[in-house]
Amino acid sequence: MKSALITGGARGIGFATARGLLAEGWQVAILDRDSEALAAALTDLPGAVGLDVDVSIPGDVERAVTEVSEAFGRLDGLVNNAGVADFGPIRDTTYERWQRVMRTNLDGPFLMTQGFTDLLAADGGGAVVNITSISGLRASTLRVAYGTSKAALAQLTLQQAAELGELGIRVNAVAPGPVATKLAMAVHSPEIIAAYHDALPLNRYGKEDEIAAAINFMLSDKASFITGQILAVDGGFEAVGIGLPALRAAAQES
């Protein structure tokens, strides 16, 4: 039976990924530093293993390796999903805020992948999926720390793929666009939602399960010859560049 570990698995895309893998018969461990959210998630993920771990702390990562080894004895998939979102103007982004984002969004995937390399390499090699963001592929306002961390994670993905391929480990990334998470829907104003809809060729936000489906595909044997790729799952957001509402309206009229 295949096994996977998902960081930031207590909610959102991580939770949806875990649910999808369990439905496909995988053994699943979810890792999160939010103890209460982790406990709540486990009640809705029968059979999943929970790890109360902070991916930015080397000692915690070492403990996670030990616990996963004891629970599964192997690891076929690692999803580096845990992340911190911090949005604000460059001049208001303190060094402490910058460091907090980098520790989780970049140091975390580095430490986790490094720590689990031996386990992933056993039995012919497993797969790693790093969760970047469309913000790492195109610049936007108020995302100096977040966007930079995700762009760096995309490059880390390529570096990992180039080196770990020799061990049979595939490394790819999924870059979600706007996703209708509870948090996003709570903080996005009607004006922001309308603007995103206008900028997306599919004219809607993505769903957590749609992002999870792409992640789970990258983990599967169906993607056995795919490595070193950044897959934007964004409704076409990256493809179209800047949207102009007036031109779109004219196109619809014609």
C-alpha positions in Angstrom: 0.0 0.0 0.0 1.4 3.4 -1.0 1.9 6.1 1.7 2.0 9.9 1.6 2.8 12.7 3.9 1.1 16.1 3.5 2.3 19.2 5.3 -0.2 21.8 6.2 -2.8 19.0 6.0 -5.3 20.1 8.5 -7.3 22.4 6.2 -7.7 23.7 2.7 -5.7 22.2 -0.2 -3.7 19.9 2.1 -6.9 18.4 3.7 -8.5 17.9 0.2 -5.3 16.2 -1.0 -5.3 13.8 2.0 -9.0 13.0 1.5 -8.4 12.2 -2.2 -5.5 9.9 -1.5 -7.3 8.1 1.2 -10.2 7.5 -1.2 -7.6 6.0 -3.6 -6.4 3.5 -1.0 -3.2 5.3 0.1 -1.9 5.4 3.7 -1.8 9.1 4.7 -0.1 11.2 7.3 -1.0 14.8 7.7 1.4 17.2 9.4 0.4 20.6 10.9 1.6 22.9 13.6 -2.0 23.9 14.6 -2.8 21.2 17.1 -6.5 21.9 17.4 -7.0 22.0 13.6 -5.0 18.8 13.3 -7.1 17.0 15.8 -10.3 18.2 14.1 -9.1 17.2 10.7 -8.2 13.7 11.8 -11.8 13.1 12.9 -12.8 13.6 9.2 -9.9 11.5 7.8 -10.4 8.0 9.1 -7.2 6.0 9.2 -4.9 9.0 8.7 -1.9 9.6 11.0 -1.4 13.0 12.5 1.9 14.7 13.2 2.1 17.9 15.3 5.1 19.4 13.6 6.5 22.8 12.5 8.3 22.3 9.2 10.6 25.3 9.8 12.2 23.7 12.8 14.9 21.1 12.0 14.3 19.1 15.2 10.6 18.8 14.4 11.4 17.5 10.9 13.8 14.9 12.3 11.0 13.8 14.7 8.6 13.6 11.7 11.0 11.3 9.8 11.1 9.0 12.8 7.3 8.9 13.3 6.6 8.3 9.6 9.2 5.6 9.4 7.6 3.9 12.4 4.1 4.3 11.1 4.6 3.3 7.4 8.1 1.9 7.0 8.2 3.7 3.6 7.2 6.9 1.9 5.9 7.1 -1.7 4.8 10.7 -1.7 5.6 14.0 0.0 3.5 17.1 -0.5 5.1 20.3 0.8 1.9 22.3 1.2 2.5 24.1 4.5 2.7 27.8 3.9 2.4 31.3 5.4 0.6 34.1 3.6 1.7 37.6 4.4 0.4 40.4 2.2 1.5 44.0 2.6 3.5 46.9 1.0 7.2 46.5 0.6 7.9 49.4 3.0 5.7 47.8 5.7 7.3 44.3 5.4 9.7 44.1 8.3 12.6 41.7 8.2 10.8 39.7 10.9 7.8 39.3 8.6 10.1 38.4 5.7 11.9 35.8 7.7 8.6 34.2 9.0 7.4 33.7 5.5 10.7 32.3 4.2 11.1 29.9 7.1 7.9 28.1 6.4 7.5 28.6 2.6 11.1 27.9 1.6 13.1 26.5 4.5 10.2 24.0 5.3 10.2 22.3 1.8 14.0 22.2 1.8 14.2 20.6 5.3 11.3 18.2 4.7 12.6 16.9 1.3 16.1 16.6 2.6 15.0 14.8 5.7 12.8 12.3 3.8 15.1 11.6 0.9 16.3 8.2 2.1 12.8 7.1 2.8 11.6 8.3 -0.6 14.5 6.7 -2.4 13.7 3.2 -1.0 11.8 0.8 -3.2 12.7 2.5 -6.4 11.9 6.1 -5.5 8.8 8.2 -4.7 7.5 11.6 -5.6 7.6 15.1 -4.1 5.1 17.8 -4.9 5.9 21.3 -3.8 2.9 23.7 -3.6 4.0 27.0 -5.0 1.6 29.7 -6.3 0.7 31.7 -9.3 2.2 34.5 -7.2 5.6 32.9 -7.7 5.1 32.9 -11.5 3.8 36.5 -11.9 4.4 39.5 -9.7 1.5 41.2 -8.0 1.0 44.0 -5.4 1.5 43.4 -1.7 3.3 40.0 -2.1 7.0 40.9 -1.8 7.7 38.1 0.8 5.0 35.6 -0.3 5.6 35.9 -4.0 9.4 35.8 -3.7 9.2 32.7 -1.4 7.0 30.9 -3.9 9.2 31.8 -6.8 12.2 30.5 -4.9 10.3 27.3 -4.2 9.7 26.8 -7.9 13.5 27.0 -8.4 14.1 24.7 -5.5 11.8 22.3 -7.2 14.0 22.3 -10.3 17.1 21.8 -8.2 15.6 18.9 -6.3 14.4 17.3 -9.5 17.8 17.6 -11.2 19.6 15.9 -8.3 17.1 13.5 -6.8 16.2 12.0 -10.1 19.3 9.9 -9.8 17.7 8.2 -6.8 14.4 7.7 -8.7 12.6 10.5 -6.9 10.4 12.7 -9.0 10.0 16.3 -7.9 7.3 18.6 -9.4 5.3 21.7 -8.2 1.7 22.7 -8.5 1.1 26.4 -8.6 -2.6 27.2 -7.6 -4.3 30.3 -8.9 -7.2 31.9 -6.9 -8.9 29.2 -4.9 -12.2 29.5 -3.1 -11.0 28.6 0.3 -12.9 29.7 3.4 -10.2 32.2 4.2 -10.1 33.7 0.7 -13.9 34.1 0.6 -13.8 35.7 4.0 -11.2 38.4 3.1 -11.9 39.0 -0.6 -14.3 41.9 -1.2 -16.9 41.7 -4.0 -14.7 44.0 -6.0 -11.7 41.7 -5.7 -13.8 38.6 -6.6 -15.2 40.4 -9.6 -11.7 41.5 -10.7 -10.3 37.9 -10.4 -13.3 36.5 -12.3 -12.6 39.0 -15.1 -8.9 38.1 -15.2 -9.5 34.3 -15.4 -10.5 32.8 -18.7 -12.6 30.2 -16.9 -14.3 33.1 -15.1 -14.3 31.6 -11.6 -12.2 30.7 -8.6 -10.8 27.2 -8.4 -11.9 24.6 -5.9 -9.7 22.9 -3.3 -10.6 19.5 -4.8 -9.4 20.6 -8.2 -6.0 21.6 -6.9 -5.8 18.3 -4.9 -6.6 16.3 -8.1 -3.5 17.8 -9.8 -1.4 17.1 -6.8 -2.6 13.5 -6.6 -1.9 13.0 -10.3 1.7 14.2 -9.9 2.1 11.7 -7.0 0.6 8.8 -9.0 2.2 6.3 -11.4 0.4 8.0 -14.2 3.0 10.8 -13.9 5.9 8.4 -13.8 8.0 10.2 -16.5 7.2 13.7 -15.3 9.7 15.6 -13.1 11.0 19.1 -12.8 7.7 20.7 -13.9 5.7 23.6 -12.5 2.1 23.0 -13.2 -0.1 26.1 -13.0 -3.6 25.1 -11.9 -5.1 28.5 -12.2 -8.0 28.7 -14.6 -5.8 30.2 -17.3 -4.7 33.1 -15.1 -1.0 32.9 -16.1 -1.7 32.5 -19.7 -3.7 35.7 -20.4 -1.6 38.4 -18.6 -3.5 41.6 -17.8 -7.2 41.5 -18.3 -9.0 44.5 -19.6 -12.7 44.5 -18.6 -13.7 46.8 -21.5 -12.2 44.5 -24.1 -13.7 41.5 -22.6 -17.1 43.1 -22.6 -16.7 44.0 -26.2 -15.7 40.5 -27.1 -18.8 39.1 -25.4 -21.0 41.6 -27.3 -19.6 40.5 -30.6 
